[in-house]
Amino acid sequence: MRESIHTWAKNTLGATGDFDVLPLIGSKEFVAWLPTFLESRKVLFPEIAYPTYNVGAMMAKAISIPVDFDASQWPVADLAWVNTPSNPTGRVHTRAELLEAISYSRKNKTVLACDECYLEFGYDKTPFSILSLTEGNNQNILAVHSLSKRSSLAGYRAGFVIGDSDLIAKIREVRKHAGMMVALPIQLAMIAALSDSTHVQEQRDRYNARREALTPALIRHGFRIDESHAGLYIWCTRDEDSWESVDWLANLGILATPGSFYGSSGAKHIRVALTATDAQINQALARLNQTAS
Ligand SMILES: Cc1ncc(COP(=O)(O)O)c(C=O)c1O
């Protein structure tokens, strides 16, 4: 399995130089426990973000600081999270932003963990891995991946992290004594999933077709689409409190997530997931189309 991850990291992410890989019981447990493994005191995370970055900092009793994308403005910290493509916004980091984050990490000796679990689901932008930009020097760099998204294996709990060999050796030492091993049948499923990319292409096309079906209907009802360049979500707003938008959709029997779940900067947006079945998406579309704006 480790060999499969290694090969995939080179071929798909463009990883170079010395790096190691570590299987995870889904990537969420790693996001939650990393600050504890590293005994981090100060953790940076994106101001609109998947909540577990902050939860992990809280579990480690670290100070957590939400930050913007520009790493040249980040305060000194011992762990910094980047998420590209972003959940919930679908924003894709630029090359310049990732390079700035790498130089921040090198300057401050900060562990830079890049959560890339939606990497293969580009829409109108093609996301790329932080590991393709390190020029083979992966010191203090970690890229986090998940087969929950890539291969729709959420129920299997199958993720992995790739990066700095010394850091991964240190983390592995703690994890193996804490019982965080991936079960053998899951390891075999991971090998099978990583050795095929056709299913990923098919799933990407499916998500993007759902995105293209829902987007005009949301716009017709006054929503503005922001970011949403990749990933499994549409991030949109009617410049009203997110709960008002959620209520409006709920009255049509459509479930969306209030952006406030991802930080106060998201309080006027909603996240519409493209993970429902095609039949459900079509039903939502029919309800939107039958409703007056
Ligand atoms: C940004 C991000 N990271 C990590 C995860 C965790 O995924 P899993 O634990 O299924 O690998 C999620 C799940 O929604 C996510 O959105």
The ligand as an SDF file (V2000), in Angstrom:
LIG
                    3D

 16 16  0  0  0  0  0  0  0  0999 V2000
  -11.1850   19.7240    3.7290 C   0  0  0  0  0  0  0  0  0  0  0  0
  -11.4540   18.3790    4.2950 C   0  0  0  0  0  0  0  0  0  0  0  0
  -10.4410   17.7080    4.8620 N   0  0  0  0  0  0  0  0  0  0  0  0
  -10.6230   16.4880    5.3910 C   0  0  0  0  0  0  0  0  0  0  0  0
  -11.8640   15.8760    5.3680 C   0  0  0  0  0  0  0  0  0  0  0  0
  -12.0130   14.5290    6.0100 C   0  0  0  0  0  0  0  0  0  0  0  0
  -12.3180   13.5110    5.1320 O   0  0  0  0  0  0  0  0  0  0  0  0
  -12.0970   11.9840    5.5130 P   0  0  0  0  0  0  0  0  0  0  0  0
  -11.8950   11.8900    6.9830 O   0  0  0  0  0  0  0  0  0  0  0  0
  -13.3320   11.2800    5.0820 O   0  0  0  0  0  0  0  0  0  0  0  0
  -10.8670   11.5360    4.7710 O   0  0  0  0  0  0  0  0  0  0  0  0
  -12.9500   16.5460    4.7980 C   0  0  0  0  0  0  0  0  0  0  0  0
  -14.2890   15.9260    4.8010 C   0  0  0  0  0  0  0  0  0  0  0  0
  -15.2920   16.5060    4.4970 O   0  0  0  0  0  0  0  0  0  0  0  0
  -12.7420   17.8260    4.2440 C   0  0  0  0  0  0  0  0  0  0  0  0
  -13.7340   18.5040    3.6570 O   0  0  0  0  0  0  0  0  0  0  0  0
  1  2  1  0
  2  3  1  0
  2 15  2  0
  3  4  2  0
  4  5  1  0
  5  6  1  0
  5 12  2  0
  6  7  1  0
  7  8  1  0
  8  9  2  0
  8 10  1  0
  8 11  1  0
 12 13  1  0
 12 15  1  0
 13 14  2  0
 15 16  1  0
M  END
$$$$
